[in-house]
């Protein structure tokens, strides 16, 4: 038997969190709290978030499944820089500047994954390897004394672990917390999953309004009444932390009490694990597939959200394709696209009117209050505002 296909088990942390959900009270706050509307609307606050969070911390950029083969590459612009995510001939992932070292031309212009044993500039045909090294340049005799080795593509720090590719704009970024998540992701077999579909949503809302929806379960029975509410117990949640990232379990309708918590398949049917990867990525683990939502702020009131759906294997029949297509449309099309993102857009419109100075958080929304406190701490540590 292929060792990669042996039965998996929850990590000690995953099991302990499920145990807490089964025997303890739900994660709730002690009192009603408020948040100033300015945290979603203020331009200076947005700029401080960019400096303290997005310019400094490791950021998930894609699941490993986006590049399943060697010598592949894809353009990525979501984080405000022209980037290439690539996999070289040895299987190593890289994040490179999508900018030719000759005259600054953009190298890849499509968001589709392309073969990339060579990445060739469309202007003067300078050619780069998928690891960024400059491989060839026409009429090299026209560049006497030129050092090819010193003119590879600009490369950013990058780590691939547990089926996730992370990068950082800051060369001094610490990837310790990203690596700490790898055992959890390995327990889900994320590095073996197949990318069924991906779609980028352009949401007219502040990025934190979208994150807020994944920091509380109070809305599930209301907002998602016609989609996924039937699968979940109301307000049954437990939360802990892996480094600076949150790990959450939410009770499903077939609840935990009589389930062997070491039976990983049964446990995943009874609870949904969600990971909030600070600052702005959410991974939702359904019983047999994963949705990865990468939120990339573009402006105070605009966010791109790239949704990836990862499934156990490539569908080999029409029936399998139809099954996964229904799941994709339920989650990406309705639950996320229409309901969660639609609610965030409506919240932004309401707050931007100036008619309410603050939002109100009940005890089932403690996760939102905690998320914003953590954002404040990160900003204060770097920007001091």
C-alpha positions as CSV (number, residue, x, y, z in Angstrom):
1,X,0.0,0.0,0.0
2,X,1.2,3.5,-0.8
3,X,2.3,5.0,2.5
4,X,0.6,8.4,1.5
5,X,-2.7,6.6,1.4
6,X,-2.5,5.0,4.8
7,X,-5.4,6.0,7.2
8,X,-4.7,9.4,8.7
9,X,-5.3,10.6,12.3
10,X,-6.0,14.0,13.8
11,X,-3.0,15.8,15.3
12,X,-3.1,16.1,19.1
13,X,-4.1,19.7,18.8
14,X,-7.0,18.9,16.4
15,X,-8.2,16.1,18.7
16,X,-8.0,18.2,21.8
17,X,-10.0,21.0,20.2
18,X,-12.7,18.6,19.2
19,X,-12.7,17.2,22.7
20,X,-13.2,20.7,24.1
21,X,-16.1,21.2,21.8
22,X,-17.7,17.9,22.9
23,X,-17.4,18.4,26.7
24,X,-17.1,22.1,27.3
25,X,-19.1,25.2,26.8
26,X,-19.1,26.9,23.4
27,X,-16.6,29.7,22.8
28,X,-18.4,32.9,23.8
29,X,-17.6,36.3,25.1
30,X,-18.6,37.6,28.4
31,X,-20.2,40.9,27.4
32,X,-21.5,43.0,24.5
33,X,-18.7,44.9,22.7
34,X,-18.5,47.6,20.0
35,X,-16.2,48.3,17.1
36,X,-15.8,51.8,15.6
37,X,-16.9,52.0,12.0
38,X,-13.5,53.7,11.3
39,X,-11.7,50.4,11.4
40,X,-13.4,49.5,8.1
41,X,-13.4,53.0,6.5
42,X,-10.4,55.0,7.5
43,X,-7.7,55.4,4.8
44,X,-4.9,55.9,7.4
45,X,-5.9,52.7,9.1
46,X,-5.9,50.8,5.8
47,X,-2.4,52.1,5.1
48,X,-1.2,51.0,8.5
49,X,-2.6,47.5,7.9
50,X,-0.7,47.3,4.7
51,X,2.6,48.2,6.4
52,X,2.2,46.1,9.5
53,X,0.5,43.1,8.1
54,X,0.7,42.6,4.3
55,X,4.2,44.1,3.8
56,X,5.7,42.2,6.7
57,X,4.0,38.9,7.5
58,X,4.2,35.6,5.5
59,X,1.1,35.4,3.3
60,X,-0.6,32.3,1.8
61,X,-0.5,32.7,-2.0
62,X,-1.8,29.4,-3.3
63,X,-2.3,25.8,-2.5
64,X,0.4,23.4,-3.7
65,X,-2.3,21.9,-6.0
66,X,-2.3,25.0,-8.1
67,X,1.1,23.8,-9.5
68,X,0.8,20.0,-9.5
69,X,3.7,19.4,-12.0
70,X,7.3,20.5,-12.4
71,X,8.1,23.4,-14.7
72,X,4.8,25.2,-14.3
73,X,4.1,28.9,-13.5
74,X,1.2,31.3,-13.0
75,X,1.0,35.1,-12.8
76,X,-0.3,36.5,-9.5
77,X,-1.2,40.2,-9.0
78,X,-3.5,40.0,-6.0
79,X,-1.2,41.3,-3.3
80,X,-0.3,44.5,-5.2
81,X,2.9,43.3,-6.8
82,X,3.3,41.6,-10.2
83,X,4.4,38.1,-9.2
84,X,5.0,34.7,-10.7
85,X,4.4,31.6,-8.7
86,X,6.4,28.7,-10.2
87,X,7.6,25.2,-9.6
88,X,11.1,24.3,-10.9
89,X,12.4,21.1,-12.5
90,X,13.2,19.8,-9.0
91,X,9.7,20.4,-7.7
92,X,10.6,23.4,-5.5
93,X,8.1,26.3,-5.4
94,X,9.3,29.9,-6.0
95,X,7.7,33.4,-5.9
96,X,9.3,35.7,-8.4
97,X,8.9,39.2,-9.7
98,X,6.9,39.2,-13.0
99,X,9.3,41.8,-14.3
100,X,12.1,41.2,-16.9
101,X,15.5,42.3,-15.7
102,X,16.2,43.8,-19.1
103,X,13.7,46.5,-19.7
104,X,11.1,45.8,-17.0
105,X,8.5,44.0,-19.3
106,X,5.8,41.9,-17.7
107,X,6.7,38.3,-18.5
108,X,3.4,36.4,-17.9
109,X,0.1,38.0,-18.6
110,X,-2.4,35.2,-17.9
111,X,-3.8,34.0,-14.6
112,X,-3.9,30.5,-16.0
113,X,-1.2,28.0,-15.1
114,X,1.2,27.5,-18.0
115,X,4.2,25.2,-18.8
116,X,7.3,27.0,-17.9
117,X,10.6,25.1,-18.5
118,X,11.4,28.6,-19.8
119,X,9.7,31.9,-19.0
120,X,10.3,34.0,-22.1
121,X,10.0,37.8,-22.2
122,X,7.6,38.8,-25.0
123,X,9.6,41.9,-25.8
124,X,13.2,40.8,-26.4
125,X,13.0,37.1,-25.7
126,X,15.2,37.0,-22.6
127,X,14.5,33.6,-21.1
128,X,14.4,32.6,-17.5
129,X,14.3,29.2,-15.8
130,X,11.3,28.6,-13.4
131,X,13.7,29.2,-10.5
132,X,14.3,32.7,-11.8
133,X,17.8,32.2,-13.2
134,X,18.5,34.0,-16.5
135,X,19.0,31.2,-19.0
136,X,19.4,32.9,-22.3
137,X,19.4,36.3,-24.1
138,X,19.5,36.9,-27.8
139,X,22.6,38.5,-29.2
140,X,24.5,38.2,-26.0
141,X,27.4,39.8,-27.8
142,X,25.6,43.1,-27.5
143,X,26.1,43.0,-23.7
144,X,29.8,42.8,-23.2
145,X,30.9,42.0,-19.7
146,X,27.3,41.4,-18.6
147,X,26.9,39.0,-15.6
148,X,23.9,36.7,-16.3
149,X,24.1,35.1,-12.9
150,X,23.5,38.5,-11.2
151,X,20.4,39.2,-13.3
152,X,17.9,36.5,-12.5
153,X,14.4,37.5,-11.6
154,X,13.9,39.1,-8.2
155,X,12.9,36.4,-5.8
156,X,10.8,36.6,-2.6
157,X,11.1,34.5,0.5
158,X,8.9,31.4,0.0
159,X,8.0,28.3,2.0
160,X,5.9,25.3,0.9
161,X,4.6,23.1,3.7
162,X,1.5,21.0,4.3
163,X,0.2,21.7,0.8
164,X,0.3,25.5,1.1
165,X,2.7,27.9,-0.6
166,X,3.5,31.0,1.5
167,X,5.6,34.0,0.5
168,X,6.6,37.3,2.1
169,X,7.4,40.8,0.8
170,X,9.8,41.2,3.7
171,X,13.1,39.4,3.3
172,X,13.4,39.1,7.1
173,X,9.9,37.5,7.5
174,X,9.6,34.7,10.1
175,X,7.8,31.6,8.7
176,X,7.7,29.7,12.0
177,X,4.0,30.0,12.5
178,X,3.3,29.0,8.9
179,X,5.4,25.8,9.4
180,X,3.6,25.1,12.6
181,X,0.4,24.5,10.7
182,X,2.0,21.9,8.4
183,X,1.1,18.9,10.6
184,X,-2.5,19.9,10.7
185,X,-2.7,20.4,7.0
186,X,-0.8,17.1,6.5
187,X,-3.5,15.4,8.6
188,X,-6.0,16.4,5.9
189,X,-3.7,15.2,3.1
190,X,-3.8,18.6,1.6
191,X,-0.6,18.1,-0.4
192,X,-2.2,15.2,-2.3
193,X,-5.5,17.0,-3.2
194,X,-6.6,17.9,-6.6
195,X,-7.6,21.5,-7.6
196,X,-11.2,21.1,-8.9
197,X,-11.9,24.8,-9.4
198,X,-10.7,28.3,-8.6
199,X,-12.5,31.6,-9.0
200,X,-11.7,35.2,-8.0
201,X,-14.4,37.3,-6.5
202,X,-14.2,41.1,-6.6
203,X,-16.0,42.2,-3.5
204,X,-16.9,45.9,-2.8
205,X,-16.1,45.7,0.9
206,X,-13.3,46.2,3.4
207,X,-11.3,43.0,3.8
208,X,-12.1,42.7,7.5
209,X,-15.8,42.7,6.9
210,X,-15.3,39.5,5.0
211,X,-13.0,38.0,7.6
212,X,-15.6,38.9,10.3
213,X,-18.0,36.4,8.8
214,X,-15.6,33.6,9.4
215,X,-15.0,34.7,13.0
216,X,-18.4,33.8,14.3
217,X,-21.1,31.2,13.8
218,X,-24.0,33.5,14.9
219,X,-24.9,34.2,11.3
220,X,-25.0,30.6,10.0
221,X,-28.6,29.7,10.8
222,X,-29.8,33.1,9.5
223,X,-27.7,34.2,6.5
224,X,-27.2,30.6,5.3
225,X,-30.7,29.4,6.0
226,X,-31.2,28.2,2.4
227,X,-27.7,26.8,1.8
228,X,-25.7,25.2,4.6
229,X,-27.5,26.0,7.8
230,X,-29.1,22.5,8.0
231,X,-25.6,20.9,8.5
232,X,-24.6,22.9,11.5
233,X,-25.6,23.1,15.2
234,X,-26.3,26.7,16.2
235,X,-23.4,28.5,17.9
236,X,-21.5,25.3,18.8
237,X,-17.8,26.5,18.4
238,X,-14.4,26.0,20.0
239,X,-11.3,28.0,19.2
240,X,-7.6,27.7,19.9
241,X,-4.4,29.1,18.2
242,X,-1.5,27.7,16.3
243,X,1.1,30.5,16.6
244,X,-0.7,33.6,15.4
245,X,-3.3,31.7,13.4
246,X,-6.7,30.5,14.7
247,X,-8.0,27.0,14.6
248,X,-11.7,26.6,14.9
249,X,-14.2,23.7,15.1
250,X,-17.9,24.2,14.5
251,X,-20.4,21.5,15.4
252,X,-22.2,19.8,12.5
253,X,-25.7,18.3,12.8
254,X,-24.4,14.8,13.6
255,X,-22.8,15.9,16.7
256,X,-19.7,14.6,18.6
257,X,-20.7,12.9,21.8
258,X,-20.8,9.3,20.6
259,X,-18.0,9.5,18.1
260,X,-14.5,8.0,18.6
261,X,-12.4,11.1,18.4
262,X,-9.5,9.1,16.9
263,X,-11.7,8.0,14.0
264,X,-10.6,10.8,11.7
265,X,-13.3,10.3,9.0
266,X,-16.1,10.2,11.6
267,X,-14.7,13.2,13.4
268,X,-14.5,15.2,10.1
269,X,-18.2,14.3,9.5
270,X,-19.2,15.7,12.9
271,X,-17.2,18.9,13.0
272,X,-15.9,21.4,10.4
273,X,-12.4,22.6,11.0
274,X,-11.7,26.2,9.9
275,X,-8.3,27.9,9.9
276,X,-7.9,31.6,9.9
277,X,-4.5,32.4,8.6
278,X,-3.5,35.8,9.8
279,X,-4.1,38.3,8.3
280,X,-6.6,37.4,5.6
281,X,-6.9,33.8,4.6
282,X,-9.5,31.2,5.6
283,X,-9.4,27.5,5.1
284,X,-12.6,25.5,5.5
285,X,-12.3,21.8,5.8
286,X,-15.5,20.0,4.9
287,X,-15.8,16.2,5.4
288,X,-14.3,15.3,2.0
289,X,-13.0,18.6,0.4
290,X,-11.4,21.9,1.3
291,X,-12.1,25.5,0.3
292,X,-9.2,27.9,0.6
293,X,-10.3,31.6,0.5
294,X,-7.3,34.0,0.0
295,X,-8.4,37.6,0.6
296,X,-6.3,40.3,-1.0
297,X,-7.2,43.9,-0.1
298,X,-7.1,46.3,-3.1
299,X,-8.5,49.4,-1.4
300,X,-10.4,50.4,1.7
301,X,-13.6,49.3,0.1
302,X,-12.5,46.6,-2.3
303,X,-11.1,43.1,-1.8
304,X,-10.3,40.3,-4.2
305,X,-11.1,36.8,-2.8
306,X,-9.6,33.8,-4.6
307,X,-11.5,30.6,-3.8
308,X,-9.8,27.3,-4.4
309,X,-11.7,24.0,-4.0
310,X,-9.5,21.0,-3.4
311,X,-10.9,17.4,-3.7
312,X,-9.5,14.0,-3.1
313,X,-8.8,13.2,-6.8
314,X,-9.6,14.2,-10.3
315,X,-13.2,13.3,-11.3
316,X,-13.0,10.3,-13.6
317,X,-16.8,10.0,-14.5
318,X,-19.6,12.4,-15.4
319,X,-21.3,11.5,-12.1
320,X,-18.2,12.4,-10.1
321,X,-17.8,15.7,-12.0
322,X,-21.5,16.5,-11.4
323,X,-21.2,15.7,-7.7
324,X,-18.3,18.1,-7.2
325,X,-19.8,20.7,-9.4
326,X,-22.9,20.8,-7.1
327,X,-20.6,21.2,-4.1
328,X,-18.7,24.0,-5.8
329,X,-21.8,26.0,-6.7
330,X,-23.3,25.5,-3.3
331,X,-20.2,26.9,-1.5
332,X,-18.5,29.3,-4.0
333,X,-21.6,30.4,-5.8
334,X,-24.2,30.6,-3.1
335,X,-22.7,30.4,0.4
336,X,-19.6,32.5,-0.2
337,X,-20.4,34.4,-3.4
338,X,-24.0,35.5,-2.7
339,X,-24.4,35.2,1.0
340,X,-21.0,35.9,2.8
341,X,-19.6,38.3,0.3
342,X,-22.9,39.9,-0.4
343,X,-23.4,40.6,3.3
344,X,-20.0,42.1,3.6
345,X,-20.8,44.4,0.7
346,X,-24.0,45.5,2.3
347,X,-22.3,46.1,5.6
348,X,-19.7,48.3,3.9
349,X,-22.4,50.3,2.2
350,X,-24.2,50.8,5.5
351,X,-21.1,51.8,7.4
352,X,-19.9,54.2,4.6
353,X,-23.2,56.1,5.0
354,X,-22.0,57.5,8.3
355,X,-25.3,56.8,9.9
356,X,-24.0,54.4,12.6
357,X,-20.7,55.2,14.3
358,X,-20.0,51.7,15.5
359,X,-21.0,48.0,15.2
360,X,-22.3,45.9,18.0
361,X,-20.9,42.4,18.9
362,X,-22.8,39.9,21.0
363,X,-21.3,37.1,23.0
364,X,-21.4,34.7,20.0
365,X,-19.3,37.2,18.1
366,X,-16.3,37.2,20.5
367,X,-14.2,35.9,17.6
368,X,-14.6,39.1,15.8
369,X,-13.6,41.2,18.8
370,X,-10.5,39.0,19.3
371,X,-9.6,39.2,15.6
372,X,-9.6,43.0,15.7
373,X,-7.7,43.1,19.0
374,X,-5.0,41.1,17.3
375,X,-4.9,43.3,14.3
376,X,-4.5,46.3,16.7
377,X,-1.6,44.6,18.4
378,X,0.2,43.8,15.2
379,X,-0.3,47.4,13.9
380,X,0.8,49.0,17.2
381,X,3.9,46.8,17.3
382,X,5.1,48.1,13.9
383,X,3.4,51.4,13.2
384,X,2.6,52.6,16.7
385,X,-0.9,53.9,15.8
